[in-house]
Amino acid sequence: MVDLRSQYLRIKGEIDDAIQSVLTSTAFIQGKEVGEFAKALGSYVDTPYVITCANGTDALQIAMMALDYKPGDEIILPVHTYVATAEVIALLGMKPVFVDVDEKTFNIDITRIEKKITKRTVAIVPVHLYGQCADMEQILGLASEYNLHVIEDAAQALGAKYSFTNKKTRHAGTMGIIGTTSFFPSKNLGCYGDGGALFASDENLAEKIRMIANHGQKVKYHHDIIGVNSRLDTLQAAILKVKLNYVDEYTRKRNDVAAYYDDKL
Ligand SMILES: Cc1ncc(COP(=O)(O)O)c(C=O)c1O
């Protein structure tokens, strides 16, 4: 569905230079491009707390580890998503509680969430699908009423914006306590392998997420908490840094194609 070859050929010079520069530096793990890309991504989605990781599935798992959920806790998510959203909940010994989707948007049906909330519910995970945001205003309202976290799965929605009724707009992934995204090659912003990121809502959480994604350490060989090995490769960060400059153009073009189909069909 995404013509990755022609996408690459159009920016080949820039991409090849970026890759070559990493090869020359040999800083394959946590080279400078990782931090540079995280910063640029933060400016793009308008949040200072960006933590990159190895893929969008890990991003969800790390989010749930950072929020200290326990086996048996329940997490509400839409039935219609990629398996990763439910998979990580089960992997951490928790219970995925599925809610049907709205037939127009295919996003979680807000009218069906409340009856699935129990004493064990800890979070709602809206999955913003096909570049559209779930009904965040209502979801955030419900979550605050029941004291639940909102973790946004924005793997398919990087660049999408949500407008609140007070006219404030926020990027997908930056409205809940944590947002996650994926840089799988066919995603809105895709790398040349696996990659992912989290958006945290404050510095303390960002710090904890950063530690979990890197074996629970802040200082090398000082492993303060249980973590995982989930770092974004420097090569992928270098590629993403280049492609981030084109992501709006890719989205515009995809919208043009969609409009053409709408018109002709
Ligand atoms: C909605 C959704 N969540 C999570 C993921 C997992 O991302 P990744 O493939 O980078 O692990 C994907 C993508 O495949 C996805 O579409």
PDBQT file of the ligand as one rigid body, heavy atoms in Angstrom, charges set to zero:
ROOT
HETATM    1  C1  LIG A 301      -2.608   0.264  16.319  1.00  0.00    +0.000 C 
HETATM    2  C2  LIG A 301      -1.242  -0.337  16.433  1.00  0.00    +0.000 A 
HETATM    3  N1  LIG A 301      -0.693  -0.504  17.660  1.00  0.00    +0.000 NA
HETATM    4  C3  LIG A 301       0.545  -1.014  17.815  1.00  0.00    +0.000 A 
HETATM    5  C4  LIG A 301       1.307  -1.390  16.729  1.00  0.00    +0.000 A 
HETATM    6  C5  LIG A 301       2.633  -2.019  16.973  1.00  0.00    +0.000 C 
HETATM    7  O1  LIG A 301       3.698  -1.345  16.385  1.00  0.00    +0.000 OA
HETATM    8  P1  LIG A 301       5.024  -2.134  15.950  1.00  0.00    +0.000 P 
HETATM    9  O2  LIG A 301       4.700  -2.929  14.730  1.00  0.00    +0.000 OA
HETATM   10  O3  LIG A 301       6.011  -1.035  15.683  1.00  0.00    +0.000 OA
HETATM   11  O4  LIG A 301       5.440  -2.989  17.088  1.00  0.00    +0.000 OA
HETATM   12  C6  LIG A 301       0.782  -1.217  15.426  1.00  0.00    +0.000 A 
HETATM   13  C7  LIG A 301       1.551  -1.503  14.215  1.00  0.00    +0.000 C 
HETATM   14  O5  LIG A 301       1.878  -2.427  13.708  1.00  0.00    +0.000 OA
HETATM   15  C8  LIG A 301      -0.527  -0.689  15.282  1.00  0.00    +0.000 A 
HETATM   16  O6  LIG A 301      -1.070  -0.523  14.077  1.00  0.00    +0.000 OA
ENDROOT
TORSDOF 0
